[in-house]
Amino acid sequence: MPASSYVCPFCRAAIAIADVNVAADIALCRACGKTSAFSMLCGMSRLTPDILSNPPPRGIKVEKDFREGVRIVYRRISPLLLFFIPFTAVWSGGSMWGIYIDPWRRGEFEIGESMMGLPFLIGTVVLLCVMAFMLFGKWVITLNKGEGIVFAGVGSLGWTRRFAYHRDSLVSLRLTDLRVNNTPQKGVLVQTDGTDFVFGATMKDSVKQFIAAYILKEAGGSPW
């Protein structure tokens, strides 16, 4: 795709940069007359043909099965652990020691006071679950005849979401509410029949681009 143009998500025609209003986040396709968000076009512009012709990014394994379709499995220890481990040790360790462990050790444990520490206890459990996912978790994206299934978790424990896709689905990368160092992160967007499905904001950009390109390939569409 030329650097001076983008691709219409509806008819796949080229959109010249002159027909883009960046400030208003809108782009006009002269071929079909429809408008779309410029931010979506930027996400689509990252889905170039060489993504799938090159080896998958590190941590990705593609499994193909005649009955179950395609499974994209992504596993990788997150570098965010370098932040979460010391933070959890200081924040959770200090609060758990002061609220529960030390009073219990001195025989001064009181149920009433311990109830006030429930937010810290819940926060500690959440942090430990997040760290467990960063260490041992996986993403599994299954694509089979128009049905997509996204699983994220550790072993068989986790959450599962489903989405539909077909030839006219819009597949792109879109900004999400997740921020890292105050920078919004993009997720994989699959828009089918007006319904948006977004996932994978915590993944590396190269991984998100590969998965989005593969979904687009399975859907039978092409942004190029």
C-alpha positions as CSV (number, residue, x, y, z in Angstrom):
1,M,0.0,0.0,0.0
2,P,1.5,3.4,-0.9
3,A,2.6,5.6,1.9
4,S,0.4,8.4,0.5
5,S,-2.8,6.5,0.8
6,Y,-4.9,4.4,3.2
7,V,-7.5,1.7,2.5
8,C,-11.2,2.1,2.8
9,P,-12.5,-0.5,5.3
10,F,-15.7,-0.9,3.4
11,C,-14.7,-1.3,-0.3
12,R,-10.9,-1.7,0.1
13,A,-10.3,1.2,-2.3
14,A,-7.3,3.5,-1.7
15,I,-8.0,6.8,0.2
16,A,-5.7,9.6,-0.7
17,I,-4.1,11.6,2.2
18,A,-5.9,14.7,0.7
19,D,-9.2,13.1,1.7
20,V,-8.1,12.7,5.4
21,N,-8.9,15.1,8.1
22,V,-6.6,14.1,11.0
23,A,-7.9,16.7,13.4
24,A,-11.5,15.5,13.0
25,D,-10.4,11.8,12.8
26,I,-12.3,11.2,9.6
27,A,-11.5,10.0,6.1
28,L,-13.6,10.0,3.0
29,C,-13.5,7.2,0.4
30,R,-14.2,8.7,-3.1
31,A,-14.9,5.2,-4.5
32,C,-17.9,4.3,-2.2
33,G,-18.7,7.7,-0.7
34,K,-18.4,6.4,2.9
35,T,-16.5,7.9,5.8
36,S,-14.5,6.1,8.5
37,A,-12.3,7.0,11.5
38,F,-8.8,7.9,10.5
39,S,-7.5,6.2,13.6
40,M,-9.0,2.9,12.3
41,L,-7.2,3.4,8.9
42,C,-3.9,3.8,10.8
43,G,-4.5,0.5,12.5
44,M,-5.3,-1.2,9.2
45,S,-2.2,0.3,7.5
46,R,-0.1,-1.8,9.9
47,L,-1.5,-5.0,8.5
48,T,0.9,-5.4,5.5
49,P,1.2,-8.7,3.5
50,D,4.6,-9.5,4.8
51,I,3.3,-10.0,8.3
52,L,2.1,-13.5,7.5
53,S,4.8,-14.3,5.0
54,N,7.5,-13.9,7.7
55,P,7.9,-16.2,10.7
56,P,5.4,-15.5,13.6
57,P,6.6,-13.2,16.4
58,R,8.3,-14.8,19.3
59,G,6.0,-16.6,21.7
60,I,3.3,-17.4,19.0
61,K,2.5,-20.9,17.8
62,V,-0.1,-21.5,15.1
63,E,-1.9,-24.9,15.2
64,K,-4.2,-26.0,12.4
65,D,-6.8,-28.7,12.7
66,F,-9.3,-29.8,10.0
67,R,-12.2,-29.9,12.5
68,E,-11.3,-27.2,15.1
69,G,-9.9,-24.7,12.7
70,V,-6.9,-22.5,13.5
71,R,-5.5,-22.0,17.0
72,I,-3.1,-19.1,17.7
73,V,-1.4,-19.7,21.0
74,Y,0.6,-16.9,22.6
75,R,2.8,-17.4,25.6
76,R,5.4,-15.0,26.9
77,I,6.6,-13.8,30.3
78,S,5.7,-10.2,30.6
79,P,8.5,-7.6,31.3
80,L,5.9,-5.8,33.5
81,L,6.8,-8.4,36.2
82,L,9.9,-6.2,36.9
83,F,7.4,-3.6,38.2
84,F,4.7,-5.9,39.7
85,I,7.0,-8.1,41.8
86,P,8.7,-5.3,43.9
87,F,5.4,-3.3,44.0
88,T,3.4,-6.3,45.3
89,A,6.2,-7.2,47.8
90,V,6.2,-3.7,49.3
91,W,2.5,-2.7,49.0
92,S,0.9,-6.1,49.7
93,G,3.6,-7.4,52.0
94,G,3.5,-4.3,54.2
95,S,-0.3,-4.2,54.4
96,M,-0.7,-7.9,55.0
97,W,1.9,-7.9,57.7
98,G,0.5,-4.8,59.5
99,I,-3.2,-5.8,59.3
100,Y,-3.1,-9.6,59.7
101,I,0.2,-11.3,60.2
102,D,1.7,-9.2,63.0
103,P,-1.5,-8.9,65.1
104,W,-2.1,-12.7,64.8
105,R,1.5,-13.4,65.8
106,R,1.1,-11.2,68.9
107,G,-2.3,-12.6,69.8
108,E,-4.0,-9.3,69.2
109,F,-6.0,-10.2,66.1
110,E,-9.5,-8.7,66.1
111,I,-12.1,-9.5,63.5
112,G,-13.5,-5.9,63.4
113,E,-10.1,-4.4,62.6
114,S,-9.3,-7.1,60.1
115,M,-12.5,-6.2,58.1
116,M,-11.0,-2.8,57.5
117,G,-8.2,-4.5,55.7
118,L,-10.4,-6.3,53.2
119,P,-9.6,-3.9,50.3
120,F,-5.9,-4.6,50.8
121,L,-6.6,-8.3,50.9
122,I,-8.7,-8.2,47.7
123,G,-6.0,-6.0,46.0
124,T,-3.3,-8.5,47.0
125,V,-5.3,-11.4,45.5
126,V,-5.8,-9.5,42.3
127,L,-2.1,-8.6,42.0
128,L,-1.1,-12.2,42.6
129,C,-3.5,-13.4,39.9
130,V,-2.1,-10.8,37.5
131,M,1.4,-12.0,38.2
132,A,0.4,-15.6,37.8
133,F,-1.0,-14.8,34.4
134,M,2.2,-12.9,33.4
135,L,4.3,-15.9,34.5
136,F,2.3,-18.9,33.4
137,G,-0.7,-17.5,31.4
138,K,-1.5,-17.8,27.7
139,W,-3.8,-16.4,25.0
140,V,-5.5,-18.8,22.7
141,I,-7.4,-17.4,19.7
142,T,-9.4,-20.1,17.8
143,L,-10.8,-19.3,14.4
144,N,-13.2,-21.7,12.8
145,K,-15.7,-21.0,10.0
146,G,-16.7,-17.5,11.1
147,E,-16.6,-18.1,14.8
148,G,-13.8,-16.7,16.9
149,I,-13.0,-17.7,20.5
150,V,-10.5,-15.8,22.7
151,F,-9.3,-17.5,25.9
152,A,-6.9,-15.8,28.4
153,G,-5.8,-17.6,31.5
154,V,-3.6,-20.0,33.3
155,G,-4.2,-23.7,32.4
156,S,-8.0,-24.1,32.1
157,L,-8.7,-21.2,34.5
158,G,-9.5,-17.9,32.8
159,W,-12.1,-16.1,30.8
160,T,-13.5,-16.9,27.3
161,R,-15.1,-14.5,24.9
162,R,-16.6,-15.2,21.5
163,F,-16.9,-13.1,18.3
164,A,-18.1,-13.5,14.8
165,Y,-16.2,-12.6,11.6
166,H,-16.8,-12.8,7.8
167,R,-15.6,-11.3,4.6
168,D,-17.0,-7.9,5.3
169,S,-15.7,-7.7,8.9
170,L,-13.4,-4.7,9.7
171,V,-10.2,-5.9,11.3
172,S,-7.8,-3.2,12.6
173,L,-5.9,-2.0,15.7
174,R,-7.7,0.5,17.9
175,L,-6.8,2.5,20.9
176,T,-8.2,1.2,24.2
177,D,-8.6,2.6,27.7
178,L,-5.5,0.7,28.9
179,R,-2.5,3.0,29.4
180,V,1.2,2.2,30.0
181,N,3.3,5.2,31.1
182,N,0.2,7.3,30.3
183,T,0.2,6.1,26.7
184,P,-3.0,4.5,25.4
185,Q,-2.5,1.0,24.1
186,K,-4.0,-0.5,21.0
187,G,-6.0,-3.7,20.9
188,V,-7.1,-6.0,18.1
189,L,-10.5,-4.8,16.8
190,V,-12.9,-7.1,14.9
191,Q,-16.0,-5.2,13.8
192,T,-18.8,-7.4,12.4
193,D,-22.2,-6.2,11.5
194,G,-21.8,-3.1,13.7
195,T,-20.6,-5.0,16.7
196,D,-17.1,-4.2,18.0
197,F,-14.9,-6.8,19.7
198,V,-11.6,-5.7,21.1
199,F,-8.9,-7.7,22.8
200,G,-5.2,-8.1,23.4
201,A,-4.2,-4.6,24.5
202,T,-1.5,-6.0,26.8
203,M,0.2,-7.9,23.9
204,K,3.2,-6.6,22.0
205,D,2.5,-4.6,18.9
206,S,4.0,-7.2,16.6
207,V,1.8,-9.9,18.1
208,K,-1.3,-7.9,17.8
209,Q,-0.5,-7.1,14.1
210,F,0.1,-10.8,13.4
211,I,-3.2,-11.9,15.0
212,A,-5.2,-9.2,13.3
213,A,-3.7,-10.1,9.9
214,Y,-4.5,-13.8,10.5
215,I,-8.1,-13.0,11.4
216,L,-8.4,-11.0,8.3
217,K,-6.9,-13.8,6.2
218,E,-9.3,-16.3,7.7
219,A,-12.2,-14.0,7.1
220,G,-11.4,-13.8,3.4
221,G,-10.9,-10.1,3.4
222,S,-7.8,-8.1,2.5
223,P,-6.7,-4.5,3.3
224,W,-4.1,-4.5,0.6
